[in-house]
């Protein structure tokens, strides 16, 4: 997926706007989480999030993305991905079952700035493997965020995510990355979930980055399905996805996508 690589430094005032975008986005994700239950459809989950976005007069940058020939436009406000589906699942008629795990990725545009975040949750009682996957993926996100301080490098963040995940015998995707976020949903820099400490771009105050560990149980290999959007694990093993938008500030990393 191509996007502009320009890195934009945000002012404190712009970061405050992004905090509000992130707060609304977090509320939308909370509504989506509450809609995850046995018998609900993935479209129901999407509708719950979209209702919150509409309440605030905002919208998701996901809907109708991308706007260029040759790629079908994404039809929903959220990506809802189930079990082996890693990212970009299209909400629809699929009904959730006991033991499923569901990843929801949502964006919000508020006063021209984007909030972008994701979570994975279980449906009812889930397997030990699934529970471990969720816990490791979420904790790897916070391991990466802890390294998001001015003077560190992208590789410090990426390697922290990779080390945490691989120390638990799981895999990070090599094909999809985190990214800068701001006036555009996808800005520079790219932030992989693997790398080497001290390598890559130096982090500076005012950068805003969507960090998103995408973790798989059995392989780091993925395939894109026939709908041209949904990405699943090649071996159909379970996957999980957690994400926050984070600002680099003089006081350290500031998570923007929280209520």
C-alpha positions in Angstrom: 0.0 0.0 0.0 1.5 3.3 -1.1 1.3 6.6 0.9 3.2 9.8 1.2 6.3 9.7 3.2 6.5 13.3 4.4 7.1 13.6 8.1 5.3 16.5 9.8 6.2 17.9 13.1 3.1 18.9 15.0 2.8 22.0 17.3 1.4 21.6 20.8 -1.9 23.0 19.6 -2.1 20.4 16.8 -1.3 17.7 19.3 -4.2 18.8 21.4 -6.5 18.5 18.4 -5.1 15.0 17.8 -5.9 14.1 21.4 -9.5 15.0 20.8 -9.5 12.9 17.6 -8.0 10.1 19.6 -10.5 10.4 22.4 -13.4 10.2 20.0 -11.8 7.2 18.3 -11.3 5.5 21.6 -15.0 6.0 22.4 -15.9 4.5 19.0 -13.6 1.5 19.7 -15.2 1.0 23.1 -18.6 0.9 21.4 -17.3 -1.7 19.0 -15.9 -3.8 21.8 -19.3 -3.7 23.6 -20.9 -5.0 20.3 -18.6 -8.1 20.2 -20.8 -11.0 21.3 -21.9 -14.4 20.2 -24.3 -14.0 17.2 -23.3 -10.5 16.4 -22.1 -9.8 12.8 -18.9 -8.0 11.9 -21.2 -5.4 10.4 -22.8 -4.9 13.8 -19.4 -4.1 15.3 -18.7 -1.6 12.5 -22.1 0.0 12.9 -21.5 0.5 16.7 -18.3 2.4 16.1 -19.7 4.4 13.2 -22.6 5.6 15.3 -20.1 7.2 17.8 -18.2 8.9 15.0 -21.4 10.4 13.6 -22.5 11.6 17.1 -19.4 13.9 17.1 -19.8 14.9 13.5 -16.6 13.1 12.5 -15.9 10.3 10.0 -13.4 7.5 9.4 -10.6 8.0 6.9 -10.9 4.2 6.2 -14.3 4.6 4.4 -13.8 4.8 0.6 -10.0 4.5 0.9 -8.0 4.7 -1.3 -9.3 7.1 -3.9 -7.5 5.9 -7.0 -8.2 3.6 -9.9 -7.4 -0.1 -9.8 -8.1 -0.7 -6.1 -11.6 -1.3 -4.7 -12.5 1.4 -2.1 -12.8 0.1 1.4 -16.5 0.1 2.2 -16.6 0.6 6.0 -15.6 2.8 8.9 -13.6 0.1 10.6 -11.6 -3.0 9.7 -13.0 -6.1 11.5 -10.8 -9.1 11.3 -11.6 -12.5 12.8 -9.2 -15.3 13.9 -6.7 -15.9 11.1 -7.5 -12.5 9.6 -4.6 -10.2 10.6 -5.8 -6.8 9.3 -8.2 -5.0 6.8 -11.1 -7.4 7.3 -14.3 -6.0 5.6 -17.3 -5.9 8.0 -20.3 -8.0 6.7 -22.7 -10.8 7.5 -20.2 -13.1 9.2 -21.5 -14.0 12.7 -19.2 -14.2 15.6 -18.9 -17.5 17.5 -17.8 -18.5 21.0 -14.0 -18.7 21.1 -13.4 -16.3 18.1 -11.0 -13.4 18.5 -11.8 -10.2 16.8 -9.5 -7.3 15.8 -11.1 -3.9 15.3 -9.2 -1.0 13.7 -10.8 2.4 13.6 -9.8 5.9 12.5 -11.4 9.3 13.2 -10.9 12.6 11.4 -11.5 15.6 13.7 -10.7 19.2 12.6 -8.5 17.8 9.9 -6.4 15.5 12.1 -6.6 11.7 12.3 -6.7 9.4 15.3 -5.9 5.7 14.6 -6.1 2.8 17.0 -7.0 -0.9 17.2 -7.6 -3.7 19.6 -8.3 -7.5 19.6 -10.8 -9.1 21.9 -12.2 -12.5 22.5 -15.8 -13.7 22.0 -16.9 -15.4 25.2 -14.4 -18.0 26.5 -11.3 -18.3 24.3 -8.4 -20.8 24.2 -5.2 -20.5 26.2 -3.3 -19.9 22.9 -5.7 -17.1 21.9 -5.4 -15.5 25.4 -1.6 -15.6 25.3 -1.6 -14.1 21.8 -3.8 -11.2 23.0 -1.7 -10.5 26.1 1.6 -10.7 24.3 0.5 -8.5 21.4 -0.9 -5.8 23.7 2.2 -5.8 25.9 4.5 -5.6 22.9 2.6 -2.3 21.9 3.5 -0.8 25.3 7.1 -2.1 25.1 7.4 -0.2 21.8 5.7 2.9 23.2 8.2 3.0 26.1 10.9 3.6 23.5 9.2 6.4 21.8 11.2 9.2 23.3 13.1 12.0 21.6 16.7 11.0 20.7 15.8 7.3 20.3 15.5 5.8 16.8 12.8 4.0 15.0 14.9 0.8 15.4 14.7 1.1 19.2 10.9 1.1 19.0 10.7 -1.7 16.4 13.2 -4.0 18.1 11.4 -3.6 21.4 8.2 -4.9 19.8 10.0 -7.7 18.0 12.0 -8.8 21.1 8.9 -9.0 23.3 6.9 -11.0 20.8 9.6 -13.4 19.8 10.6 -14.0 23.4 7.1 -15.6 23.8 7.5 -17.8 20.7 5.2 -15.7 18.4 5.8 -13.9 15.1 5.6 -10.3 13.9 4.5 -9.6 10.4 7.3 -8.4 8.0 4.9 -7.0 5.4 2.8 -4.4 7.3 4.0 -1.6 9.5 3.1 1.3 11.8 3.3 4.8 10.3 3.3 8.5 11.0 -0.2 10.0 11.4 -1.5 13.5 11.4 -3.4 15.4 8.7 -3.1 12.3 6.6 -3.9 8.8 7.9 -0.6 7.6 6.5 2.4 9.8 6.9 6.1 9.1 7.3 7.9 7.5 8.9 7.3 3.8 8.5 7.7 1.9 11.8 8.1 -1.9 11.3 7.5 -4.3 14.1 11.1 -5.6 13.7 14.5 -4.0 13.6 17.7 -3.2 15.3 18.3 -0.8 18.2 20.0 2.5 17.3 19.1 2.2 13.6 16.7 4.3 11.5 15.3 7.8 11.8 15.9 9.7 15.0 12.7 10.5 16.9 12.0 14.2 17.5 9.5 16.1 19.7 6.3 16.8 17.7 6.4 13.5 15.7 3.1 11.6 15.9 3.2 7.9 15.1 0.6 5.1 14.9 2.4 2.1 16.4 0.7 -1.2 15.6 2.1 -4.6 16.5 0.5 -7.3 14.3 1.3 -10.7 15.7 0.8 -14.3 14.4 0.9 -17.6 16.2 2.4 -19.9 13.5 4.2 -17.9 10.9 5.2 -14.4 9.8 3.8 -15.0 6.3 0.5 -13.6 5.1 -1.8 -13.6 2.0 -4.4 -11.2 0.8 -7.8 -12.8 0.1 -10.0 -12.4 -3.0 -11.7 -9.3 -1.7 -8.3 -7.5 -2.3 -8.3 -6.2 1.3 -8.5 -8.9 4.0 -5.0 -10.1 5.0 -4.8 -13.5 6.8 -2.0 -15.7 8.1 -0.7 -18.0 5.4 -1.1 -21.0 7.6 -4.4 -19.8 8.9 -3.1 -19.6 12.5 -4.5 -17.1 14.9 -3.5 -13.4 14.7 -3.9 -10.2 16.8 -3.5 -6.5 16.3 -3.2 -3.6 18.8 -2.5 0.0 17.9 -2.2 3.5 19.5 -1.4 6.9 18.0 1.4 8.4 20.1 3.0 11.8 20.2 6.7 12.3 21.0 6.8 15.1 23.6 9.5 16.6 25.8 7.9 14.7 28.7 8.0 11.4 26.9 5.5 9.4 24.8 1.9 10.7 25.0 -0.8 8.1 24.0 -3.4 10.1 22.0 -6.0 7.4 21.4 -7.5 7.1 24.9 -10.7 8.4 26.5 
